[in-house]
Amino acid sequence: MNLRKHAQGQPCRVRLIEVCNGRPETVVLAHLKNGWYGSLKPPDIIAVHACSDCHDAIDGRTHPKHLTREEIDLAAYRGLCEMLDYYTQERILKW
């Protein structure tokens, strides 16, 4: 399955307070950067459904003043956990 295409139209799993636009039509697969891959983009399984505004915050294109980098990362990783559960329940991912 193409996880990037599958993200289109899904709900945002990051849901940053006062950032998330809540519009599924803007949702993309936002890759989480954690340093393990250096400057390379991690594999699609290390990504979360994020609306355009949450994606901008994750990637550092915007800097919401009311959120720390750690709070943004925590929301993204919480969303990743939701994604893994969703993928398992929908039989997109099998362990």
Secondary structure by P-SEA (a helix, b strand, c coil): ccccccccccccccccccccccccccccbbbbbccccccccccccccccccaaaaaaaacccccccccaaaaaaaaaaaaaaaaaaaaaaccccc
